[in-house]
Amino acid sequence: MTVMEQRGAYRPTPPPAWQPRTDPAPLLPDAAPYRVLGTEAAAQADPGLLRRLYAQLVSGRRYNAQATALTKQGRLAVYPSTTGQEACEVAAALVLQEQDWLFPSYRDTLAAVARGLDPVQALTLLRGDWHTGYDPREHRIAPLSTPLATQLPHAVGLAHAARLKGDDVVALAMVGDGGTSEGDFHEALNFAAVWQAPVVFLVQNNGFAISVPLAKQTAAPSLAHKAVGYGMPGRLVDGNDAVAVHEVLSEAVRHAREGGGPTLVEAITYRIEAHTNADDATRYRGETEVEAWRAHDPIALLEHELTERGLIDEAGIRAVRDAAETMAAELRAHMNQDPVLDPMDLFSDVYAEPTSQLREQRDQLAAELAAEREGTHS
């Protein structure tokens, strides 16, 4: 018998004492996305929460429309819309306490606004005016992440550090389905599970990573199923059902806060508009597909529930829409003003302690600006 034949005949068996570190069954997501609206569970939903979610969804839809218009007017360099995904954005912001941290991707400016950030500040980066546009420490919102999934390890690091210090902090990290194909996704989930870090990962599965459909990214039953490989619970939720997303994320945040470790939540939603204003979505998807998702609109779903239960009337709907229009008008007015920019801001908030090279560059620019001012006044 050859060596290869001997190897082929060998069938190792685990030792008698071997057993899985963790029972995988409780970690597996449900077979279908969790829903509340349109089910008997909807009757148990808190009316105050329903109204708050609805107001935020309507405001978020108007914010998306206004930001998209600003790109066409040249006031924004680019805008990745979340039209159709507002339920995920709003729920992610509302489940967090003041001391918690939100780690958004570049598409998640609406989540930052729903958490309380000024819409103008949320769009400053996309305007090309400043590094971030806001103070992350003040708002507990990490800088908007343009590189895919790099915010995920950052969220784990902050959450782990907070746990070591004994701080009551949970980090919620948002990422798209395309970001799950990055190595940072794997590293973040692995570290989070090993360290039992108080972090929640929210994957907004909107169907496409720019033009690449999910089927060409992964063969997994769902992205939520990836959780079991890391040893954390996976949840699958209807991402257009604002109440369901809020409930699932609330449970995940509570689980993390109580020391239960991380959770991976996959929200099934859809990007109604193009990837950005630079993308032509008609090249890779048809209008029939888009219209099918418009019929599952998160605002319409929640508005139907509110009206069916008598929790809102036409006057209430008009008031919510009027408030959204006021927000859009204020955003438009501020964004139509040319900003006053200070070139020295290039060196602010790059390092806690500027490097020697950065100090040299800063001094050189300061000298050039001073010489320019002297030449203007002479």
KESESE-48880 format. One line per 5 residues: number of its first residue (from 1); for each residue x, y, z of C-alpha. Coordinates in Angstrom, 1 decimal, padded with zeros to 4 digits. Each point is the difference from the previous one (the first is absolute). Layout:
<lumros>
NUM	X,Y,Z  ...
</lumros>
This chain:
<lumros>
1	000.0,000.0,000.0  001.3,003.4,-001.0  000.4,002.9,002.5  -002.9,001.8,-001.8  -002.2,-003.1,000.3
6	000.8,-000.3,003.7  -000.9,003.7,000.4  -003.3,-000.5,-001.9  -000.9,-003.0,002.2  000.5,002.0,003.2
11	-003.2,001.3,001.5  000.7,001.9,003.2  -002.7,000.1,002.7  -000.3,002.5,002.7  001.1,-001.1,003.5
16	-002.8,-001.1,002.3  000.0,003.2,002.0  -000.3,002.3,-003.0  -003.1,002.2,-000.3  -000.8,003.3,-001.7
21	001.1,003.1,001.9  -003.4,001.5,-000.6  -003.4,-001.6,-001.0  -000.5,001.5,-003.4  -003.8,-000.3,000.0
26	-000.8,003.1,002.0  002.4,002.1,-002.1  -001.8,-000.8,-003.3  -002.4,002.6,-001.4  -003.6,-000.8,-000.8
31	-000.8,-001.4,-003.4  -001.9,003.1,-001.0  000.5,003.7,000.8  -001.7,001.1,003.2  -003.0,002.3,-000.4
36	-002.4,001.9,002.2  -002.1,002.2,-002.3  -002.8,-002.0,-001.6  000.1,-002.6,002.7  -001.8,-000.4,003.3
41	003.0,001.2,001.8  -000.5,003.5,-001.4  -003.0,000.6,002.4  002.5,-000.2,002.9  002.3,002.6,-001.3
46	000.3,003.2,002.1  -002.0,002.8,-001.7  002.5,002.7,001.0  002.8,-002.0,-001.6  -002.0,-000.5,-003.2
51	-000.6,003.8,-000.2  003.6,000.8,000.6  001.2,-002.5,-002.6  -002.4,001.4,-002.5  001.0,003.6,000.5
56	003.7,-001.0,-000.4  -000.7,-002.1,-003.1  -001.9,002.8,-001.7  002.7,002.5,000.9  002.7,-002.4,-001.2
61	-001.7,-000.5,-003.3  -000.1,003.8,-000.5  003.6,000.3,001.1  001.0,-002.6,-002.6  -001.9,001.8,-002.7
66	001.5,003.4,000.9  003.6,-001.4,000.2  -000.5,-001.6,-003.4  -001.2,003.2,-001.5  003.0,001.8,001.5
71	002.4,-002.2,-002.0  -001.8,000.9,-003.2  000.4,003.7,000.9  003.7,-000.5,000.5  -000.2,000.7,003.8
76	001.1,-003.5,000.8  002.8,-001.9,-001.7  -001.8,-003.3,000.5  -002.9,-001.5,002.0  -000.7,-003.7,000.7
81	-003.7,000.0,000.6  -001.8,-002.2,002.5  -003.5,000.4,-001.5  -001.8,-003.2,000.7  002.3,-000.8,002.9
86	-001.2,002.6,002.4  -001.4,-002.6,002.5  003.5,-001.4,000.6  001.6,003.5,000.3  -002.5,001.3,002.4
91	-000.3,-003.1,002.2  003.8,-000.2,000.3  000.1,003.5,001.4  -003.0,-000.3,002.3  001.1,-003.2,001.9
96	003.1,001.6,001.3  000.4,001.8,003.3  001.9,003.3,000.3  003.2,-001.6,001.1  000.0,-002.6,-002.8
101	001.9,000.4,-003.3  -001.2,-000.3,-003.6  002.5,-001.1,-002.7  -001.5,000.9,-003.4  001.1,-000.7,-003.5
106	000.1,002.6,-002.7  -003.7,-000.7,-000.8  -001.2,000.5,003.5  -000.2,003.8,000.4  -003.8,-000.4,000.7
111	000.8,-002.2,003.0  002.3,002.8,001.3  -002.7,002.6,-000.5  -002.6,-002.2,001.7  002.5,-000.2,003.0
116	-000.1,003.8,000.2  002.8,001.2,-002.3  -000.7,003.2,-001.9  -000.8,-001.0,-003.6  002.4,002.7,-001.3
121	002.9,-001.5,002.1  -001.0,-003.5,-001.2  000.5,001.0,-003.6  003.2,002.1,000.4  002.3,-002.9,-000.9
126	-002.0,-000.8,-003.1  000.3,003.7,-000.9  003.7,-000.3,000.2  000.4,002.8,002.5  001.4,-001.7,003.1
131	001.5,-003.3,001.3  -003.2,-001.1,001.7  -002.3,003.0,000.5  -000.7,-000.6,003.7  001.7,-001.0,003.3
136	-000.4,-003.8,000.3  000.6,000.2,003.8  -002.7,002.6,000.5  -002.7,-001.9,-001.9  001.3,-003.6,000.7
141	-000.1,-000.6,-003.8  003.2,-001.3,-001.6  001.2,001.7,-003.2  -001.9,-001.1,-003.1  002.0,-002.8,-001.5
146	000.5,000.1,-003.8  002.4,-003.1,-000.1  -002.2,-003.0,000.3  -000.4,-001.7,003.4  003.0,001.8,001.6
151	-002.3,001.4,002.7  -000.8,-003.5,001.2  003.3,-000.8,001.7  -000.1,003.6,001.4  -003.4,-000.7,001.6
156	001.3,-003.2,001.6  003.1,001.7,001.3  -002.0,002.8,001.6  -002.6,-002.4,001.5  002.7,-002.3,001.4
161	001.9,002.9,001.5  -003.2,001.3,001.6  -000.7,-003.4,001.5  003.5,-000.2,001.4  -000.5,003.4,001.6
166	-003.4,-001.0,001.4  -001.8,002.6,-002.1  -003.7,-000.6,-000.9  000.5,000.3,-003.7  -001.3,-001.9,-003.0
171	001.3,000.5,-003.6  -002.3,-000.4,-002.9  001.9,-000.5,-003.3  -001.8,000.3,-003.4  001.1,-001.5,-003.2
176	-001.4,-001.0,-003.4  -000.2,-003.4,-001.5  003.1,000.8,-002.2  002.0,000.8,003.2  -000.5,-003.6,001.2
181	002.4,-001.1,-002.8  002.8,002.0,001.6  002.7,-001.4,002.3  -000.9,002.6,002.6  -003.4,-001.6,000.4
186	001.5,-003.3,000.9  002.6,001.5,002.3  -002.5,002.1,001.8  -002.5,-002.8,000.6  002.7,-002.4,001.1
191	001.5,002.4,002.5  -003.4,001.1,001.3  -001.1,-003.6,000.7  003.3,-001.1,001.6  000.1,003.1,002.2
196	-003.8,000.0,000.5  000.0,003.7,-000.8  -003.2,002.0,000.4  -000.5,000.7,-003.6  -002.9,-000.5,-002.5
201	000.6,-000.5,-003.7  -002.8,001.2,-002.3  000.3,-001.2,-003.6  -002.3,001.9,-002.3  -000.5,-002.5,-002.8
206	-001.3,002.3,-002.7  000.6,-002.5,-002.8  003.0,001.4,-001.8  003.6,001.0,000.7  -000.1,002.8,-002.6
211	-000.9,-002.3,-002.9  000.9,-003.4,001.4  -003.0,-002.0,001.3  000.2,-001.9,003.3  000.0,-003.4,-001.8
216	003.4,000.9,-001.5  001.4,000.9,003.4  -000.9,-003.0,002.1  -001.6,-003.4,-000.1  -001.1,000.1,003.7
221	-003.7,-000.6,000.7  000.0,003.6,001.3  002.5,002.4,001.3  -001.4,-000.5,003.5  001.1,-003.6,-000.2
226	003.6,001.1,000.0  -000.4,000.8,003.7  000.1,-003.6,001.1  003.5,-000.4,-001.5  001.3,002.6,002.4
231	-002.0,-001.2,003.0  -002.6,002.8,000.3  -003.8,000.1,-000.6  -001.2,000.9,-003.5  -003.4,001.7,-000.5
236	-001.8,000.5,-003.3  -002.6,002.8,-000.1  -002.2,001.8,-002.6  002.0,003.2,-000.4  -003.0,001.9,-001.3
241	-002.0,-000.8,003.1  001.1,002.9,002.3  -001.6,-001.6,003.1  001.6,-003.4,-000.6  003.5,001.5,-000.6
246	-000.4,002.1,003.2  -001.0,-003.0,002.0  002.8,-002.3,-001.2  002.7,002.7,000.4  -001.4,000.9,003.5
251	000.4,-003.6,001.0  003.5,-000.2,-001.4  001.1,003.2,001.7  -001.5,-001.2,003.3  001.7,-003.4,-000.4
256	003.4,001.8,-000.5  -000.6,002.4,002.8  -000.7,-002.9,002.4  003.3,-001.7,-000.9  -001.4,-002.4,-002.5
261	002.5,001.0,-002.7  -000.6,000.9,-003.7  -002.9,-000.7,-002.4  -000.1,000.1,-003.8  -003.2,001.4,-001.4
266	-000.8,-000.2,-003.7  -002.8,002.3,-001.1  -001.5,-000.9,-003.4  -000.7,003.3,-001.7  000.5,001.7,-003.4
271	001.8,002.9,-001.5  -002.7,001.7,-002.1  002.3,002.6,-001.5  003.4,-000.5,-001.6  003.1,-000.7,001.9
276	000.9,003.7,-000.2  -000.7,002.8,-002.5  003.0,-001.4,-002.0  -001.7,-003.4,-000.5  -002.4,-001.1,-002.7
281	-002.0,-002.7,001.7  -002.0,-000.8,-003.2  003.1,-001.8,-001.3  -000.4,-002.9,002.5  -003.6,-000.1,001.2
286	-003.4,000.5,-001.5  -002.8,002.4,001.0  -002.4,-002.9,000.7  002.3,-001.1,002.9  000.2,003.5,001.4
291	-003.8,000.5,-000.2  -000.5,-003.3,001.9  002.0,001.4,002.8  -001.8,003.4,-000.1  -003.1,-002.0,000.9
296	001.7,-001.0,003.2  000.9,003.6,000.9  000.9,000.4,003.7  -002.0,003.3,000.4  -003.1,-001.5,-001.6
301	000.2,-003.1,002.1  000.1,002.0,003.3  -002.5,002.6,-001.2  -002.5,-002.7,-000.7  000.5,-001.5,003.5
306	-000.5,003.5,001.6  -003.1,000.8,-001.9  -001.5,-003.5,000.5  000.4,000.4,003.8  -001.3,003.6,000.0
311	003.4,001.3,001.3  000.3,002.6,-002.7  -002.4,002.0,-002.2  000.4,002.1,-003.1  000.8,003.1,002.1
316	002.7,-002.0,001.8  001.5,-001.2,-003.3  000.1,003.5,-001.3  001.7,001.3,003.1  002.7,-002.7,-000.3
321	000.5,000.9,-003.7  000.1,003.7,000.7  002.7,-000.5,002.6  002.0,-001.9,-002.5  -000.4,002.8,-002.5
326	001.3,002.5,002.5  003.0,-002.1,000.6  000.7,-000.3,-003.7  -000.4,003.8,-000.5  002.5,000.7,002.8
331	002.5,-002.6,-001.5  -000.4,001.5,-003.4  000.5,003.6,001.3  003.2,-000.9,001.8  001.4,-002.2,-002.8
336	-000.5,002.8,-002.5  002.3,002.3,002.0  003.6,-000.1,-001.0  002.0,-001.2,003.0  002.8,002.0,001.5
341	003.0,-002.5,-000.1  003.2,000.3,002.0  002.9,-001.9,-001.8  001.6,-000.6,003.4  -002.8,-002.3,000.9
346	001.8,-002.6,-002.2  002.2,-000.6,003.0  -002.7,-000.2,002.7  -001.0,-003.3,001.5  002.5,-002.0,-002.1
351	002.1,-001.2,002.9  -000.5,000.6,003.8  003.7,001.1,-000.1  001.0,001.3,-003.4  003.1,-001.7,-001.6
356	003.1,001.9,-000.9  -000.9,-000.2,-003.7  -003.5,001.3,000.7  001.3,002.9,002.1  002.5,000.9,-002.8
361	-002.8,-000.1,-002.6  -002.3,002.1,002.2  002.7,002.6,000.5  000.8,000.2,-003.7  -003.7,000.5,-000.8
366	-000.3,002.7,002.7  003.0,001.8,-001.5  -001.5,-000.1,-003.5  -003.3,001.3,001.2  001.6,002.8,001.9
371	002.1,001.0,-003.1  -003.1,-000.1,-002.1  -001.8,002.3,002.5  002.9,002.4,000.0  000.1,000.1,-003.7
376	-003.7,000.8,-000.2  000.3,002.9,002.5  003.2,001.5,-001.5
</lumros>
